């Protein structure tokens, strides 16, 4: 999706790229397919077994049961988790994957702003992947054991290493830009990994900057439409959305915004990492 969007912008000289509705439609298709697959593969390592579970689910009249390891984990509590069922799991996974993908894309507005938080969050998720993929560590830390999840640590390490190499050229003043092809993919990858290791809430904590950036756009657009309908003229909550542009308008330099957002993400990642033991 990001590749098509950037192709239209760069090669076809179409500044709009993919229309937002078209982009959201294809994101939804991919997100729902991924969610449906993950609902049955979290507790299985064989694709044949996943297919069998899916067929059995359909034949049972769409039974709403899933293994306990597919429950929504609540951080900082030992045994607090909420059963989602198949449809609940699919809905949550869809929101996490599509939401994180768009949130990273919205954050990618300043040189180096998006990639460093991706590196940090991805690195911590790699640790979670290693822990949940080990029956010994998972049982010791009261986390669900997800067979094969440890392999994701390799992917997370590769993503972090490639991200640091990219940052060398993306730091202010940037020579290389991420574009939608990078931002959408990296955001979707973070969301997918978080779902597999059952740490969706922890992802929201560590990726707090991504969440705030997305919420700032949603709040700005919603308030503008409400006030335009009520008063005939749209009003704004922020000087400019997404949030990083608001701080620029208040007088912060670009590098100040970027480094301060990095610091906040680093602290949030430490909070997320602490949930491994503080339970």
N, C-alpha and C positions, 0 to 999 in steps of 0.2 A: 504494500500500500504506500509506504513512504517512498519507495523507488519510483513508482508511477507518478506520485505527486511531484517529486523533484525533477523527474524527466520532463514533465509538462512545463514546469517553471523554467528550467534551464535550456532544454533543447527546443521545445515548442514555443518558447518565449511567452508563455501564458502565465501572467503574474498570480492568477487565482489558483492554478494547479488543479487538484481534485476539489470539487465542491464539498462542503462540509457534510452534506447529507450523503453523498456518495462514499466519502471516506468513512463516515460512521456506519454506514450499511455494511461495508466489507469488514470493518473492525468487528462488528457484531457477529457476522457470519463466522469469522475465525475464532472469536471469543467463545461462542456457543459450542462450536465443534470441539475446541480444546477443553472446555468445561465438561462436556459430555464424556470425552475420553478420560479425563482425569478423575471423574467421579468413580470410575470402576478400576482405574489403574493405580490409584494411590496405595492400595493394599496388595497389588499383584505385580509380578515382574514379567509375566508372559503375556504377549498380545493375544495369543489364542485363548488364554484364560479370561482376559478382559472381554473378548468377544462373547465367550460363553456366559459371563455374568450379565452382559448387556441383553443377550437373547433371553436369558432367564427372567430378567427384569421386565422385559416386554411381555413375555408369556404369563407372568404373574399379575398382569393388569397394572403395571407400573407401581409395584410395591415401593413404599417410601423409606425402606430400611437401608442403612449403610453400616459398615464396621465402625466401632467406637473410634478408631484412629482417624476417621474422616470427620469427626466432630470439630466444631470451632473451638480452638484453644484460647483460653483467657490467660494472658501473661501475669506473672507475680502470684499466681495461685496454684497450689499443688494439683488439685483434682477438679477444678472448675472447668467444665467444657459443656458445650451445648450441641445436642444432636441436630443435624441439619436436614437429614433425609436427602434423597437424590435431587429433588427439585430445589431444595434450599442450597445444597452444595453447588449445583449448576448456576444458580442465580448469584451466589457469592463469588464464585470463581469468575464468572463473566464480568462482574463489577470490578473485581480486583485487576484482572488482566487488561480490560479496556480502559479502566480508570487510570491505572499506573502508566499505561502507554501514552495516553493523552496528557497526563500530568507532567511526565518528563519532557514531552514535546513542548508544552507551554513554558516550562522552565528554561528551555534552550533559547534564551533571548539575548544573553550576554556572553562574551568570550570566556570560556572555561566554566561557566556557571553550572551547567547540567552534568558534565562528565565526571567531575570530582565527586559529587554526591553519589552518582551511579557507582563509581569505583568503591567508595566506602560502604555503601549499603550492600552491594554485591559481594564484597569481601566477607562481611558479617553473615550474610545468608549462606556463604560457602561454609562457614564454621557450623551453622545450624544444619546444613546438609550432611556434613561429616558426622555430626553427633546423632542425627536421626537415622542415618544409614548404618550405625553401629549398634547392635543389640545391647552391648555392654554399657556404653555411654548413655544410650536412650533410657534403659531401665534405671540406671543410677540417677539420672537427672529428671526422671518422671516425665519423659517425652515419648510420644508414639514412635515405635520402630517402623520405619518405612524402608522395606528392602530395596536396595539399589540406589537410594537417595544419596549415598556417599559419593557416587560417581559425579554428581552435580558440582562437587567441590572443584573438580578439574575445569568444568565450564566456567565457574565463578572466578577461578584464578586466571583463566585465559581472558575473560572479560575485563578483569581488573588490570591485568598487564597491558592489554591492548588499549584500555582507557588511559592509562598513564602515558603510554607512547603517543596517543592521540593528543593528550593535554600538552605535550611538549610543543606542538604546532598550533594548538587551539588557545593557548594562553594569550592574554592581551599583549600586543595586538595580534589577533588571530590570522594565521595563514591558511588554515584549513577549517572548514565548517562541517558540523554534524549533519545538518539537514534533517528532514523528516525520515529519511531512510535509516538514519542512525537513532534518532530520538524515539521514534515509535517502536523500533525493534528492541532497544535496550529497556525501555519502560515495560514492554510486554514480557521480556525475559525476566525482569525482576518480579513482576506479578506472578508469573508462572512458577518460578522457583519458590516463592513464598507460599503458594498454594500446595505445592508438592511436599514441602517440609512442615506444613500446617502452622504457619506463622503469619497469617494475614494481618492480624492486629499489630504484631511487632513490625511488620513492613510499614504500616501506617505511622508508627511511632518514629522509626528510623528515617523514613522518607517524609518527615514532617514538612520540609521545605517544598517538596512536590505537592503535598496535600494543600498547603497554604496557597501556592501558586494557582492551583486549579480552583480552589474555593474563591480566591480573589476575582478570577475571571467570571465565575458563575454568579457571585454576588453583584459584581459590577453590571453585568448584562441584565440580570433579573431586576435590579433596582432601576436601571435606566428605562426598561420597558414599562415597569409599574408606574413610575413618575411621568413618563411620556403619555401613558394612557390616562392618568389622573389629572395632570396639570397641563398637558399639551406640549410639554418640553421635558426631555429626559434629563435627569440629574445623576451625578456620579458620587459614589462612596469614596473611591480613591482618585488621586490626581490622574492616574493612568494604570491600566491593567495590562499584563499580569503584575504581581506585587513588586518585582524587581524594578520595573519602570516607575512605580510610584516613589520608591526611595530615590531614584535618580532625579525625579522632579523636585524632591525636597532638598536637593543639593548634594547628595552623596555622589562620589565619583564611581565610575563603573567598577574599578578594581576594589573599592571599598565594599560595594554591594556583594561582589563575587566572594571575596575572602571572608566576609562576615557570615555569609550563607554557608560557606564551607565549615566555619567554626561551629555554627549551630548544628549542622549535619553530623559533625564529628561527635559532639556531645550527645546527640540523639542516638547515634549508633552505639555509644557506650551504654546508654540506658537500655537499648535493645539487647545488647550483649549480656547485660547484667541479668536479664530474665532467665538465662540458662540456669543460674544458681539461686537467685532470689525468688524462691517459689515456696 
